[in-house]
Amino acid sequence: MKVLFTICGRAGSKGVKNKNLLDFCGVPLVYYSLAAIWLWRERYGKTREILSDVVLNTDSRELISLVERQSLVLTDVLDREEDLGGDAVPKAAVIRDCLVRMEKGKGYPYDLVVDLDITSPLRTCEDVNRVIERKLQRSDVDVVYSVTPSRRNPYFNMVREEGGFFVKAIASAFTARQQAPTFYDMNASIYAYSQEALRRKEVNTFFNSQADAVIMRDTAVLDIDSVEDFELMQVVAAHLFARDKKLKEVYEAAKGIKDSRPKGLSE
C-alpha cells in the first residue's frame, strides 16, 4: 500500500499573521505534523510495509525553508498553483492537486491520501493511525476525518438572530442537552481521503456526504484562528505535554526534527 501525506499552508493569514511559520512551545508548528508522520512510520508503517511519501504544498518560501531545514522527514515540495492560492479555495482542491502532481512525478499511484493540518499540533501518533485504519476499514466512504465532542448544541444552547430577535439555531422543545441529537466539531487535524473520491468529487461540497469520523480528545482549542487561540493553545499544550505521554512524544519528536539539519546546512 502507498500513502501520500500532505501538508498544506498558504503564505500569510488574516486571523494570525504568518501563522504557519510560528513557533509553538518553542518549535515551528509544521514540525509537529512532520513529527506525527515520523512516529507513525516508525510504529505502524514499517510493520505493515507501507510505502509513504510526504509533500508540502505552499506558496510560502519561508515555510519551504523551514521544512528543508530539517533532515529527519524527507519531504517533496510543490509550489502552489496561483489559482489555488486564495483563502476561499477549498482545501480538498489543494490536496487533489498534491495527489495528481505527486503521482505524475513519482510514477506510481497512491492508495490513500492523509492530510495533517499545520495549525492543529495537539494530535498523537495513535490519532493518525486510528483515522487511517478507519478509512481502510470503510471502503464505502470518501473521507474519514477527526472530530471532538461539541461543547454547544444547535438544538439546545446555540442561537441565531432572526427578525430582530434571538432564537434557537434549530427550533426544539428539548429541556436538557442530553435529549438533543449529538453533535461534533471538526477539529481540522487529520483527514484520510480516498484517492478515487479526490479525483471525481466536487470539492466545494466534499464533506456533505459519504464521510466517517474518529473522535479525538477535546483539547479546548480546536484551531489557531486568532492570537488568543494561539496563546491559549500553548498554555493547554504545556499542560498536556507534562501529563500525557502520547502528546509529549510528538513534542519530543518535533524538537528532534528542529535539531536535525541536512549536512552542510548551518542555522
Salt bridges, closest charged atoms under 4 A:
GLU42 OE2 - LYS46 NZ 3.04
ASP76 OD2 - LYS106 NZ 3.15
ASP79 OD1 - ARG61 NH1 2.80
GLU81 OE2 - ARG101 NH1 3.64
ASP87 OD2 - LYS14 NZ 2.71
ASP97 OD2 - ARG101 NH1 2.96
GLU103 OE1 - ARG199 NH2 2.47
ASP115 OD2 - LYS91 NZ 2.71
ASP117 OD2 - LYS91 NZ 2.98
GLU126 OE2 - ARG43 NH1 2.76
GLU126 OE2 - LYS246 NZ 3.73
ASP127 OD1 - ARG130 NH2 3.18
GLU133 OE2 - ARG48 NH1 2.18
ASP140 OD1 - ARG138 NE 2.78
ASP142 OD1 - ARG200 NH2 3.05
ASP142 OD2 - LYS201 NZ 2.74
GLU162 OE1 - ARG160 NH1 2.65
GLU196 OE2 - ARG200 NE 2.67
ASP212 OD2 - ARG134 NH1 3.18
ASP212 OD2 - ARG138 NH1 3.16
ASP218 OD2 - ARG151 NH2 3.11
ASP225 OD1 - LYS19 NZ 3.54
ASP244 OD2 - ARG217 NH1 2.54
GLU249 OE2 - ARG43 NH1 2.80
GLU252 OE2 - LYS255 NZ 3.41
GLU267 OE1 - ARG261 NH2 2.60
